[in-house]
Amino acid sequence: MSSTTATTASRSATTGDTVAEAPRGRRAHTRRRHDVGFWAVAFAFLAVMAFATVPAPLYVIYQARDGFPTFTTTIVFAAYGVGVVGSLWLAGHLSDVHGRKPLILVSIALELVAAVLFLVWNDVSGLIVARLVTGLGIGTLTATATAHLGELRVRATGDEGSAKGASVAAGVVNLGGLSLGALVGGALAEFVGQPLLVPYAVFVVALVVAFVVVLVAPETVGRPQQRVPYRPQRIQAPAGKSAAFWAAGTGAFAALAVQGLFTSVAPTFLGTTFHVTDRLAAGATTFGVFAASALSQVVFARLAQRTQIRLGMVLLVGGLAVLAVSAVVLQVAGFIGGGVVAGAGVGLLFRASIGSAGALAEPDQRGGVLAAVFLIAYAGLTVPVVAVGAALLVLPTLPVLMGYVVLVSVLAVVAGTRLAARA
């Protein structure tokens, strides 16, 4: 069983800093070192998640250069989703056994490989492979970093209650990183030469820095007393908690389905339906949606959990309704504004879903339970978007968008209602 709580063990004679009890078989570190490690992991989490959305505003450039249809864009995006889901299934839970740091370092290394692939192999086949590798790194990271941040914060403060604040920080970093990457990618593409090279070169540097700083973070998972046989991640609720687990999974699925729309085909909608082809505008739109997701978690953090969930439902469904109506009447401001409002709802619903899932498991199983919920969530990021791309081959844009809005809204209401009832 891994040790995830920090208890006062001794007072360092040389530094005067309190030393936290070491996990089994690991080196002991001071609370200050755990605090530094928290920020190091948060930076790495931010950098990796930002890299994941850098290509979002660039798809229209690839599409204009190579002349491929919108469906090809969804295939490139689907490769990312396949990578995330596959990685979560195969490795998302392994940090419970092998430690948080090794998995985070593997994730950053995979993102560096992906960045190099974008630089040297940028035709359609190269895009697909690079996005697949990007997804593999994200799937390895999300549950691991979320669990690690909570454990580092508890050890740094010696207070179990600080895990709640770390949960907020993890959600903000996760969704905030996604927003930042789209904005940086769009800005660099608009104002710097070689838009299909410079954004990736910038992130090669950022990811190298992230790899180095994570090396200072203490490990928070004890070494197993005996060899643990490998098995892929199971999408299985903890005993007696099936209803709560699936409510959390459905909420996360619906939340990331909204994000998937704005990281894949929304820039194409802007270009084809609203004739907005500015690269910065495409990046700023995705940034606005994800930034609202991150900001809402901070702004409404003091509200009761049940109130946050209900507000998240209202914002998500209301924002999607405004987006849909704006698409009908061809109002680009309403389309973007509706996406931002829906994004704010996504942040609250996603955080509630992940927090609810994390509370279902004991510390030594938390990484696995979170990996299972993230697996469901990233299916929401991928499957509906691929369905949209396929539907666009035979149907006009507007009815496809309407069907997407209705499906996601229903899922959000069902999940949110159940989560609120248990809050």
C-alpha positions in Angstrom: 0.0 0.0 0.0 1.4 3.4 -1.0 1.8 6.2 1.5 0.1 9.3 0.4 -0.2 11.3 3.6 2.5 13.4 5.1 3.2 13.1 8.8 5.8 14.9 10.8 8.8 12.7 11.2 11.7 14.8 12.4 13.1 18.3 12.4 16.2 18.7 10.1 19.1 19.9 12.1 20.7 21.5 9.2 17.8 23.3 7.5 15.2 23.5 10.3 12.6 22.2 7.8 10.2 19.5 8.7 10.8 16.1 7.1 7.9 14.2 5.7 7.7 10.5 6.3 9.1 8.6 3.3 7.0 6.2 1.3 8.0 2.6 1.7 11.5 2.1 0.1 11.8 5.7 -1.0 14.0 8.6 0.2 12.6 11.0 2.7 12.3 14.7 1.7 11.4 17.9 3.5 8.1 19.6 3.2 9.7 22.4 1.3 11.0 19.9 -1.3 7.5 18.6 -1.7 6.2 22.1 -2.2 8.9 22.8 -4.9 7.9 19.4 -6.4 4.3 20.4 -6.5 5.1 23.5 -8.7 7.5 21.5 -10.8 4.8 18.9 -11.6 2.2 21.6 -12.2 4.5 23.3 -14.7 5.2 20.0 -16.5 1.4 19.2 -16.5 0.7 22.7 -18.0 3.4 22.3 -20.7 2.3 18.9 -21.8 -1.4 19.8 -21.9 -0.6 23.0 -23.8 1.4 21.1 -26.4 -1.6 18.9 -27.0 -3.7 21.8 -28.4 -1.0 23.6 -30.4 -2.1 22.0 -33.7 -5.8 23.0 -33.2 -5.5 26.4 -35.0 -3.0 25.0 -37.5 -5.3 22.4 -39.0 -6.7 24.9 -41.4 -3.2 25.7 -42.7 -2.5 22.0 -43.2 -5.9 21.6 -44.9 -5.3 24.6 -47.2 -1.8 23.4 -48.1 -2.7 19.7 -48.8 -6.3 20.1 -49.9 -7.8 17.4 -47.6 -11.4 17.4 -46.5 -12.7 18.1 -43.0 -13.1 14.4 -42.4 -9.3 14.0 -42.6 -9.0 16.6 -39.8 -11.2 14.4 -37.7 -9.1 11.4 -38.5 -5.9 13.3 -37.4 -7.7 14.3 -34.2 -9.0 10.7 -33.7 -5.4 9.5 -33.8 -4.8 11.7 -30.8 -7.8 10.2 -29.0 -6.8 6.7 -29.8 -3.4 7.4 -28.3 -4.9 8.8 -25.1 -7.4 6.1 -24.6 -4.9 3.3 -25.5 -2.3 4.8 -23.1 -4.9 5.2 -20.3 -6.0 1.6 -20.8 -2.4 0.2 -20.9 -0.5 2.5 -18.6 -2.7 5.1 -16.9 -2.9 3.1 -13.7 0.8 2.0 -13.5 1.9 4.9 -11.3 0.1 3.2 -8.4 2.7 0.5 -8.6 5.8 2.0 -10.2 5.6 5.6 -8.9 4.3 8.9 -10.2 7.6 10.4 -11.4 8.6 7.7 -13.8 5.3 7.9 -15.6 5.4 11.7 -15.8 8.9 11.6 -17.2 7.8 9.0 -19.8 4.9 11.2 -20.8 7.1 14.3 -21.3 9.6 12.1 -23.4 6.7 11.0 -25.6 5.6 14.6 -26.2 9.2 15.5 -27.2 9.1 12.7 -29.7 5.8 14.0 -31.0 7.2 17.5 -31.3 10.1 16.3 -33.4 7.8 14.3 -35.6 5.8 17.5 -36.3 9.0 19.2 -37.3 10.4 16.6 -39.6 7.3 14.8 -41.0 4.4 17.2 -41.5 2.3 15.6 -44.3 -1.0 13.9 -43.4 0.6 10.6 -42.5 3.1 12.4 -40.3 0.4 14.4 -38.6 -1.5 11.2 -37.8 1.6 9.5 -36.2 2.6 12.7 -34.3 -0.9 13.1 -32.9 -1.0 9.4 -31.9 2.2 9.8 -30.0 0.9 13.0 -28.4 -2.1 11.1 -27.2 0.0 8.3 -25.7 1.9 10.9 -23.6 -1.3 12.6 -22.5 -2.9 9.4 -21.4 0.2 8.5 -19.4 0.1 11.9 -17.7 -3.4 13.0 -16.8 -4.4 10.6 -14.0 -0.8 10.3 -12.8 -0.1 14.1 -12.5 -3.6 14.7 -10.9 -2.8 12.1 -8.2 0.8 13.3 -7.8 -0.2 17.0 -7.3 -2.7 16.0 -4.5 -0.1 13.9 -2.7 2.7 16.5 -3.0 0.4 19.2 -1.6 -0.7 17.0 1.4 3.0 16.2 2.1 4.0 19.8 1.8 1.4 21.1 4.2 0.8 18.1 6.5 -2.9 18.8 6.1 -5.2 16.3 4.4 -7.6 19.1 3.6 -5.1 20.7 1.2 -5.9 17.9 -1.2 -9.1 19.8 -2.2 -7.0 22.8 -3.2 -4.6 20.6 -5.1 -7.6 19.1 -7.0 -8.7 22.6 -8.1 -5.1 23.4 -9.1 -4.9 20.1 -11.2 -8.2 21.0 -13.0 -7.0 24.5 -13.7 -3.6 23.3 -15.0 -5.2 20.6 -17.1 -7.8 22.8 -18.9 -5.7 25.9 -18.6 -2.8 24.2 -20.4 -5.2 23.2 -23.2 -6.3 26.8 -23.6 -2.8 28.1 -23.6 -1.5 25.8 -26.3 -4.2 26.8 -28.7 -3.6 30.5 -28.2 0.2 30.1 -28.5 -0.1 28.0 -31.6 -2.5 30.5 -33.2 -0.4 33.6 -32.2 2.8 32.1 -33.5 1.2 31.0 -36.7 -0.2 34.4 -37.3 2.7 36.6 -36.4 5.9 34.5 -36.9 7.2 32.9 -40.1 7.0 29.2 -40.7 3.8 28.6 -38.8 4.0 24.8 -39.1 7.5 24.7 -37.6 8.0 27.5 -35.0 5.2 26.5 -32.6 6.6 23.0 -32.2 10.2 24.3 -31.9 9.0 26.5 -29.0 7.5 23.6 -27.2 10.5 21.4 -27.7 12.3 23.9 -25.4 9.4 24.0 -22.9 9.2 20.3 -22.7 12.9 19.9 -22.1 12.6 22.3 -19.2 9.6 20.4 -17.9 11.5 17.1 -18.0 14.4 18.7 -16.0 12.3 20.3 -13.3 10.3 17.1 -12.7 13.5 15.4 -11.6 13.5 17.5 -8.4 10.0 16.3 -7.4 9.8 13.7 -4.6 8.2 10.4 -5.2 5.0 9.9 -3.2 4.2 6.2 -3.9 6.0 3.4 -1.9 7.7 0.5 -3.6 5.5 -2.6 -3.7 6.4 -5.3 -1.1 6.0 -8.0 -3.8 5.8 -8.1 -7.6 2.5 -6.9 -8.9 1.4 -8.7 -12.1 0.6 -6.4 -15.0 -2.9 -6.1 -16.4 -4.5 -3.3 -18.5 -6.7 -0.7 -16.8 -10.2 -2.0 -16.0 -13.1 0.3 -16.3 -14.6 -0.9 -13.1 -16.1 0.9 -10.2 -14.9 0.4 -6.6 -17.0 -2.2 -4.8 -20.4 -0.8 -3.9 -19.9 2.5 -5.7 -20.9 1.7 -9.2 -23.6 4.4 -9.5 -21.3 7.2 -8.3 -18.5 6.0 -10.6 -20.6 6.0 -13.7 -22.2 9.3 -12.9 -18.6 10.7 -12.7 -17.6 9.0 -15.9 -20.7 10.3 -17.8 -20.1 13.8 -16.6 -16.4 13.7 -17.7 -17.5 12.2 -21.1 -19.9 15.1 -21.7 -17.5 17.7 -20.5 -14.7 16.6 -22.8 -17.1 16.1 -25.7 -17.6 19.9 -25.7 -13.8 20.4 -25.6 -13.4 18.0 -28.5 -15.6 20.1 -30.7 -13.4 23.1 -30.2 -10.1 21.3 -30.6 -11.0 19.6 -33.9 -13.8 20.8 -36.2 -14.8 24.1 -34.7 -12.0 26.0 -36.5 -13.3 24.5 -39.7 -16.8 25.6 -38.8 -15.5 29.1 -38.3 -13.8 29.0 -41.7 -16.5 27.4 -43.8 -19.7 28.7 -42.1 -18.6 32.1 -40.8 -15.7 32.6 -43.2 -13.3 33.4 -40.4 -9.9 32.3 -41.6 -7.6 34.3 -39.3 -5.2 31.9 -37.5 -5.1 33.8 -34.3 -8.9 34.0 -34.2 -9.1 30.2 -34.5 -6.6 29.8 -31.7 -8.3 32.5 -29.6 -11.6 30.8 -29.9 -10.3 27.5 -28.6 -8.3 29.4 -25.9 -11.5 31.2 -24.8 -13.4 27.9 -24.3 -10.6 26.2 -22.4 -9.7 29.3 -20.4 -13.3 29.7 -19.3 -13.2 26.1 -18.1 -10.1 26.7 -16.0 -11.2 30.1 -14.7 -14.7 28.9 -13.6 -13.1 26.4 -11.3 -11.2 29.2 -9.5 -14.0 31.8 -9.5 -16.7 29.4 -8.1 -14.4 27.3 -5.9 -16.0 28.6 -2.7 -19.5 27.6 -3.7 -20.9 24.3 -2.3 -20.2 21.3 -4.5 -23.8 20.8 -5.3 -24.2 24.4 -6.3 -21.1 24.2 -8.5 -22.5 21.1 -10.3 -25.9 22.7 -10.9 -24.3 25.9 -12.2 -22.0 23.9 -14.4 -25.0 22.2 -16.0 -26.8 25.5 -16.6 -23.7 27.1 -18.2 -22.9 24.1 -20.3 -26.4 23.5 -21.7 -27.2 27.2 -22.0 -23.9 28.0 -23.8 -24.4 25.2 -26.3 -27.9 26.4 -26.9 -26.6 29.9 -27.7 -23.9 28.4 -29.9 -26.5 26.4 -31.9 -28.9 29.3 -32.4 -26.0 31.5 -33.5 -25.0 28.9 -36.1 -28.6 29.1 -37.4 -28.6 32.9 -37.7 -25.0 33.1 -38.7 -23.8 35.2 -35.7 -20.1 34.5 -35.2 -20.0 36.4 -31.9 -22.8 34.3 -30.5 -21.1 31.1 -31.7 -17.9 32.0 -29.9 -19.6 33.5 -26.9 -21.8 30.4 -26.5 -18.7 28.2 -26.6 -17.0 30.2 -23.9 -20.1 30.0 -21.6 -20.3 26.3 -22.3 -16.6 26.0 -21.5 -17.2 27.6 -18.1 -19.8 24.9 -17.4 -17.4 22.2 -18.6 -14.8 23.3 -16.0 -17.3 22.9 -13.1 -18.7 19.6 -14.3 -15.3 18.1 -15.2 -13.8 19.0 -11.8 -16.8 17.6 -10.0 -16.6 14.4 -12.0 -12.9 13.9 -11.3 -13.2 14.9 -7.7 -16.1 12.5 -7.1 -14.1 9.7 -8.8 -11.0 10.4 -6.7 -13.0 10.3 -3.5 -14.3 6.8 -4.3 -10.9 5.0 -3.8 -8.3 4.5 -1.2 -5.0 6.2 -1.9 -3.2 3.1 -3.2 -6.0 2.6 -5.8 -6.7 6.3 -6.6 -4.4 6.4 -9.7 -6.3 3.4 -11.2 -9.8 4.8 -10.5 -8.8 8.2 -11.9 -7.3 6.5 -15.0 -10.6 4.7 -15.6 -12.6 7.9 -15.4 -10.1 9.7 -17.6 -10.4 6.8 -20.1 -14.2 7.4 -20.2 -13.6 11.2 -20.5 -11.2 10.9 -23.4 -13.6 8.6 -25.2 -15.9 11.6 -25.0 -13.2 13.8 -26.5 -12.7 11.3 -29.4 -15.8 9.3 -30.3 -18.3 12.1 -30.8 -15.8 14.1 -32.9 -15.2 11.2 -35.2 -18.9 10.7 -35.5 -19.2 14.3 -36.5 -16.5 14.0 -39.1 -18.2 10.9 -40.6 -21.6 12.6 -40.5 -20.3 15.6 -42.4 -19.5 13.4 -45.3 -23.2 12.9 -46.0 -25.0 15.7 -44.1 -24.8 19.5 -44.0 -22.9 21.2 -41.2 -25.9 22.7 -39.4 -27.9 19.5 -38.6 -24.7 17.7 -37.5 -23.9 20.5 -35.1 -27.5 20.5 -33.7 -27.4 16.7 -33.1 -24.0 17.1 -31.3 -25.4 19.8 -29.1 -28.5 17.8 -28.2 -26.5 14.7 -27.4 -24.0 16.4 -25.2 -26.6 18.5 -23.4 -28.6 15.4 -22.5 -25.6 13.6 -21.2 -24.5 16.6 -19.1 -28.0 17.0 -17.5 -28.2 13.2 -16.7 -24.7 13.1 -15.2 -24.9 16.5 -13.4 -28.3 15.6 -11.8 -26.8 12.4 -10.4 -23.6 14.0 -9.2 -25.5 16.8 -7.5 -27.7 14.3 -5.7 -24.6 12.7 -4.2 -22.7 15.9 -3.4 
